[in-house]
Amino acid sequence: MLGRCEFCDGLFPPDAEVGGSSVGQVDRFQTSLALVGKGRERRSQRSARTLFIVSAVSLWVTPQADVRAQCVNPATCVVTDKVTLAGLTIDSIVPCSYTLGTYCAGGNGTTGIAPDPIGACGLNYALTAETPAAALNTLNHHWLQSAVAPKVVDFGSPVNTAIVFVAVDHGPFPEEGIESTVWGSNACDISSFPTGWTLGTLTTIYGKGWEDIGCGGAGTEADDFVGQYSFAGAGFRYVAVHANFSITIFDTPAHISWSASGDDSGVAGWQSFDDEIDAVGTPICNPGDVVANAGPDQFGEVGQQVCFDGSGSFATNGIANMGWDLDGDGAIDVNGPIACIDCTQNTSGFVTLFVTDTCGCVDSDTANYTCVGRGACCDRTQPGGACTNNVLPADCVGSQLAFFKGELCADVEARGDCTEHTGACCDGTTGNCVNNVPESQCPVNPSDPDNQYRWEKGTLCADLVPPCTEHTGACCDQRIADPLLRCRDGVPESLCVIDDPSQVSWSKDTLCADLVPPCTEHTGACCDQRIADPLLRCRDNVAESLCAIDDPSQVTWTKDTLCADLVPPCTEHIGACCNRALPGGVCVNDVPASQCNTADPQISWYKDETCIDVEARGGCPEHRGACCDGTVGVCTNNVLPSGCTGDQQVWYKDTLCATIVCVQHRGACCNTNWPNDGCTDDVLPQDCVLTVMGPNEKQLTWNKGARCADIECEPNPIPTVSMWGMMILTLILMIGAKLYFGRREDVIKA
């Protein structure tokens, strides 16, 4: 794990303001005045300008309202301070592998080496005569200078991190190490710079550069204070390094004092005109090595703070730096996992978190914030208009709501700004429209897409577009098999009988041909749990009309579903079967409905119940009832069915005699004795019986409840000659034959 910047204490001096006077402070890394002068002489020769050198002091000004406006080039200026930079600095060389970009364009053509000779301690230089590509494409202490025109390198594909390797020939530090800004683009075109280029953010400073030859710590070698810059998102293919007063460095975040040593400008803050860059690289990283997490968007009220927490960030190799750009200016404003913004006014914006791991790999994440003030909220939907004080803007949003920032209801109402709106109310079910109706009295339901009412604020019925007419639509009844009758166009909603919303629908202002989904007949699974055979119990693709639901507790139809998908599945129900015809009532468990003969009024079946459940509530006793004996017209209460089985007896289950009419049965008495046959009405059964045996014996038949006119009395069959004659003749012949043949036998013997 890389250590933090142990040498930074004292490197970044505090404000040098005492009682309105400046107090000189010795810069720890200032070289001799001669060396500084030599460096400035070289720069002066190359830039043909006059420099005013002030060494070993800090300059100060009164606090600036807009520091960036004081820059030499405000359009490309980044403002920071040495306290913030200390939080970005790691006391280490660039830690892991990286690859270098190749020269593409820019620079002022001046090249050199630092230090001179290469490998020496101290800060000096020597000019060389080489091409910009030769100086910039290799990390070897050879530098390419730029001033007004930036230098550009090509990485071949987009990168989101750039490491700017420097070759410094004089102090102060860290200013001279990071005297440039870094920009990204997907085209190597600096003709309109900075147009078409995106500013990168300085996220890490490696205090010991890219190599450490043991000269005594950061600030003693030419490659010290290497800056690493990051772009949000995927980054860019081309990276430009730009000097030309593009960074302003103060001593502290107060932006009051700054180092005079090496300051090339005459405005507030330390600024540099030119730079010397050895090479530009990018760390070699794997996707997902670093994951920045700025946390959720934040909302705050004016007078409060909004804070972001980046502790959810992650790095496989460990996190080295976390920095926040709070205003999108390309400079880190806060270091560490937490960053807060004061809500001083109604505003909104975003913050960007940059997370750097120990190998220099970077990821970024952006979160939004909103700061709002309270005020008066007027609700014009209420009768007369209703106003509420101390309301947030987010709680006062709507076509009929008006928010007055920082005001009280008394002020709003005093000038008549909170009155109820009226408008045209159109009833689409009838086509009737009424003017000057408050919205609260026009029953519009925005959540109902088929709502027939429409209200237009401040509008007259005559001006409604489209006009107020009765709505019609497509009426679809998916229970109907005939496709010509299933859907009807141009039907008012009131005439579309929606008795089952799952099967019948009405679509406002729509034709049947345009319905999505189309109006097709629904089919489904028809499950009859009374059927024992599992192959017949459930049928797929059955229209509801063809699923005979004579017992909804046993038969169900499930729309647009297959039997295999039914939940719960279609299984045969079992239950308790109670036979009350048996003495005491007999109950049997786990009986399928198909095996419990409920056609018998004495037998009942209880679906999914046990006999214990049924008998606990007295549900299976033997039935008793009234027994009416029709032979005598007498009724007896509380009789078991087994005690009322006579031909003339009728048993009434669970019934009292007082509730029935029990009379003697009468009927038609038919005399079938030939030839004296006949029939008599209204005869009691006991009066239609046989008399004593004799020649005048009658054959009588009693027909209960019948009338003679409704029956036919058939006489007994009349014996015929063929019947009796044959019998008698046969008998005589047998006797005669016996006598005849018997006597003949006796004569022969004699």
Secondary structure by P-SEA (a helix, b strand, c coil): ccccccccccccccccccccbbbbbbccccccaaaaaaaaaaaaaaacbbbbbbcccccccccccccccccccccbbbbbcaaaaaaacccccccccccccccccccccbbbbccccccccccbbbbbbcccccccccccccccccccbbbbbbccccccbbbbbbbccccccccccccbbbbbccccccccccccbbbbbbccccccccccccccccccccccbbbbbbbccccccbbbbbccccbbbccccccccccccccccccccbbbcccccccccccccccccbbbbcccbbbbcccbbbbbbcccbbbcccccbbbbbccccccccccccbbbbbcccccccbbbbbbbccccbbbbbbbbbbbbbbbbbbbcccccbbbbccccccccccccccccccccaaaaaaaccbbbbbbbbbccccccccccccccccccccccccccbbbbcccccccccccccbbbbbbbcccccccccccccccccccccccccccbbbbcccccccccccccbbbbbbbcccccccccccccccccccccccccccbbbbcccccccccccccbbbbbbbbcccccbbbbccccccccccccccbbbbccccaaaaaaaccccbbbbbbbbcccccccccccccccccccbbbbccccccccccccbbbbbbbcccccccccccccccccccccccccccbbbbbcccccccbbbbccccccccaaaaaaaaaaaaaaaaaaaaaaaaaaac
